[in-house]
């Protein structure tokens, strides 16, 4: 039973970590090599994309629409492609300026011989086999690729979440001690009294049957 309990809480913890890792903002230092708009088809991977526009065309269970992309190269030479979609109200970035962000990224396009380093703030994962891309939230030019990026926003959010969870746990423990534990203790005492009474009755019946047989 203990293994099932730990497995359950392990799965819950895994989902919580994945949720925050996907949703919280991350920052990469890259240089932009180009921007483009491509027609994308969405099916089972639609969970990794923004909600479709009202005018998007549906064909055979899939949705087609134009999506903005930002092509970049990271400091280690690996390429990274970001999608550029509005978030609306979830995740709660309230991004409604994808067109402006695309223009900003286009203005920062450079090449390997003379790179203009850019800090890209984004959320999400790059999963090639699911055709999933992180969503760019903001781009900002930087003078050096060696800038130290401290995730202050993530630290504050996680501290707030930890404080809320701790406060809820404290209140639950207090409620359990005041209300549930006494109730359970009373039920245990009642059960013990019932079992003791049942044993006493069995003893009386056994003695009566014994005397009757004699």
C-alpha positions as CSV (number, residue, x, y, z in Angstrom):
1,X,0.0,0.0,0.0
2,X,2.9,2.4,0.8
3,X,4.3,1.9,-2.7
4,X,1.0,2.8,-4.3
5,X,0.8,6.0,-2.1
6,X,4.3,7.1,-3.0
7,X,3.8,6.3,-6.7
8,X,0.6,8.4,-6.7
9,X,2.3,11.4,-5.1
10,X,5.3,10.9,-7.4
11,X,3.1,11.2,-10.4
12,X,1.3,14.2,-9.0
13,X,4.7,15.9,-8.3
14,X,5.8,15.1,-11.8
15,X,2.8,16.7,-13.3
16,X,3.2,19.8,-11.1
17,X,6.9,20.2,-12.1
18,X,6.1,19.7,-15.8
19,X,3.3,22.3,-15.6
20,X,5.5,25.0,-14.0
21,X,8.5,24.1,-16.3
22,X,6.2,24.6,-19.4
23,X,4.3,27.6,-18.2
24,X,6.9,29.8,-16.4
25,X,9.0,32.2,-18.5
26,X,12.4,31.2,-19.6
27,X,15.1,33.3,-21.3
28,X,17.6,32.3,-24.0
29,X,20.5,34.4,-25.5
30,X,20.5,33.9,-29.3
31,X,20.9,35.8,-32.5
32,X,18.0,36.0,-34.9
33,X,18.6,34.6,-38.4
34,X,15.2,35.3,-39.9
35,X,11.4,35.5,-39.4
36,X,8.7,33.9,-41.4
37,X,5.0,33.0,-41.6
38,X,4.1,29.4,-42.4
39,X,0.8,27.6,-42.9
40,X,0.6,25.0,-40.1
41,X,-1.8,22.1,-39.6
42,X,-3.0,21.2,-36.1
43,X,-4.4,17.9,-34.9
44,X,-3.3,15.9,-31.9
45,X,-0.5,18.4,-31.2
46,X,-2.9,21.4,-30.9
47,X,-2.4,21.4,-27.1
48,X,1.0,23.0,-27.7
49,X,-0.4,25.8,-29.7
50,X,-2.5,28.8,-29.1
51,X,-6.3,28.7,-29.6
52,X,-7.2,28.8,-33.4
53,X,-8.4,32.0,-34.9
54,X,-12.1,32.3,-35.6
55,X,-11.4,32.2,-39.3
56,X,-9.2,29.2,-39.3
57,X,-10.1,26.5,-41.8
58,X,-10.8,22.9,-40.7
59,X,-10.1,20.0,-43.0
60,X,-10.5,16.3,-42.1
61,X,-10.3,16.9,-38.3
62,X,-7.2,19.2,-38.6
63,X,-7.1,23.0,-38.5
64,X,-4.9,25.1,-40.8
65,X,-3.8,28.6,-40.2
66,X,-0.8,30.9,-40.6
67,X,1.7,31.1,-37.7
68,X,4.6,33.5,-37.2
69,X,8.0,32.0,-36.5
70,X,11.4,33.4,-35.3
71,X,14.5,31.5,-36.4
72,X,17.5,31.8,-34.1
73,X,20.9,30.3,-33.3
74,X,21.9,29.8,-29.7
75,X,25.3,30.5,-28.1
76,X,26.5,26.9,-28.5
77,X,25.6,26.9,-32.2
78,X,22.4,25.0,-32.0
79,X,19.4,26.3,-33.8
80,X,16.1,27.2,-32.0
81,X,12.8,28.1,-33.7
82,X,10.2,30.0,-31.7
83,X,6.6,30.4,-32.6
84,X,5.1,33.9,-32.1
85,X,1.4,33.6,-31.1
86,X,-0.8,35.7,-28.9
87,X,-1.4,34.0,-25.5
88,X,-4.6,35.8,-24.5
89,X,-5.4,35.2,-20.8
90,X,-3.7,31.7,-20.5
91,X,-0.9,31.3,-19.9
92,X,-1.4,34.7,-18.2
93,X,1.1,36.7,-20.2
94,X,-1.6,38.8,-21.8
95,X,0.3,38.9,-25.1
96,X,-1.7,40.5,-27.8
97,X,1.1,42.0,-29.9
98,X,2.5,39.2,-32.0
99,X,2.7,41.4,-35.0
100,X,4.8,44.0,-33.1
101,X,7.0,41.3,-31.8
102,X,7.6,40.0,-35.3
103,X,8.6,43.4,-36.5
104,X,11.0,43.8,-33.5
105,X,12.6,40.4,-34.3
106,X,12.9,41.3,-38.0
107,X,14.8,44.5,-37.0
108,X,17.3,42.3,-35.0
109,X,18.2,39.9,-37.8
110,X,21.9,39.3,-38.1
111,X,24.4,36.6,-39.1
112,X,27.2,34.5,-37.7
113,X,30.0,36.8,-38.8
114,X,28.4,39.8,-37.0
115,X,25.8,38.5,-34.6
116,X,23.4,40.8,-32.7
117,X,22.8,38.9,-29.5
118,X,19.2,38.9,-28.3
119,X,17.5,37.8,-25.1
120,X,14.3,35.9,-26.0
121,X,11.8,35.4,-23.3
122,X,9.5,32.5,-24.0
123,X,7.5,29.6,-22.5
124,X,6.9,26.1,-23.7
125,X,9.0,23.2,-25.1
126,X,10.6,22.3,-28.4
127,X,9.4,18.8,-29.2
128,X,10.4,18.0,-32.8
129,X,8.3,14.8,-33.2
130,X,5.2,16.6,-32.0
131,X,5.9,19.7,-34.0
132,X,5.9,21.8,-30.8
133,X,7.7,25.1,-30.4
134,X,8.2,27.4,-27.5
135,X,6.2,30.6,-27.8
136,X,8.3,33.9,-27.8
137,X,7.0,36.5,-25.4
138,X,9.6,39.3,-25.8
139,X,12.9,40.0,-27.5
140,X,15.5,42.4,-26.3
141,X,19.0,43.2,-27.7
142,X,22.0,42.6,-25.5
143,X,25.6,43.6,-25.9
144,X,27.2,40.3,-24.8
145,X,26.2,36.7,-25.1
146,X,27.7,36.1,-21.6
147,X,25.0,38.0,-19.7
148,X,23.8,36.3,-16.5
149,X,20.1,35.7,-16.6
150,X,18.6,35.3,-13.1
151,X,15.0,34.1,-13.2
152,X,13.7,36.5,-10.6
153,X,10.1,36.2,-11.8
154,X,10.2,32.4,-11.5
155,X,11.8,32.6,-8.0
156,X,9.1,35.0,-6.8
157,X,6.2,32.9,-8.3
158,X,7.6,29.6,-6.8
159,X,8.1,31.2,-3.4
160,X,4.5,32.5,-3.5
161,X,3.2,29.0,-4.5
162,X,5.3,27.4,-1.8
163,X,4.0,29.8,0.8
164,X,0.4,29.2,-0.2
165,X,0.9,25.4,-0.1
166,X,2.5,25.6,3.3
167,X,-0.3,27.8,4.7
168,X,-2.9,25.4,3.3
169,X,-1.1,22.4,4.8
170,X,-0.8,24.1,8.2
171,X,-4.6,24.9,8.2
172,X,-5.4,21.3,7.1
173,X,-3.2,19.8,9.9
174,X,-4.9,22.1,12.5
175,X,-8.4,21.2,11.2
176,X,-7.6,17.5,11.3
177,X,-6.3,17.7,14.8
178,X,-9.4,19.6,16.0
179,X,-12.1,17.9,14.1
180,X,-11.1,14.7,12.4
181,X,-8.7,13.1,14.9
182,X,-11.2,13.4,17.8
183,X,-13.9,11.9,15.6
184,X,-11.7,9.0,14.6
185,X,-10.7,8.5,18.2
186,X,-14.3,8.4,19.3
187,X,-15.1,5.9,16.6
188,X,-12.2,3.7,17.7
189,X,-13.4,3.8,21.3
190,X,-16.9,2.9,20.2
191,X,-15.6,0.0,18.1
192,X,-13.5,-1.2,21.1
193,X,-16.5,-1.0,23.4
194,X,-18.6,-2.9,20.8
195,X,-16.0,-5.7,20.4
196,X,-15.6,-6.0,24.2
197,X,-19.3,-6.2,24.6
198,X,-19.5,-8.9,21.8
199,X,-16.7,-10.9,23.5
200,X,-18.6,-10.7,26.8
201,X,-21.8,-11.9,25.2
202,X,-20.0,-14.8,23.5
203,X,-18.5,-15.7,26.9
204,X,-21.9,-15.7,28.5
205,X,-23.4,-17.8,25.8
206,X,-20.5,-20.3,25.9
207,X,-20.9,-20.6,29.7
208,X,-24.6,-21.1,29.4
209,X,-24.2,-23.8,26.7
210,X,-21.6,-25.5,28.9
211,X,-23.9,-25.5,31.9
212,X,-26.8,-26.7,29.8
213,X,-24.8,-29.7,28.4
214,X,-23.8,-30.7,31.9
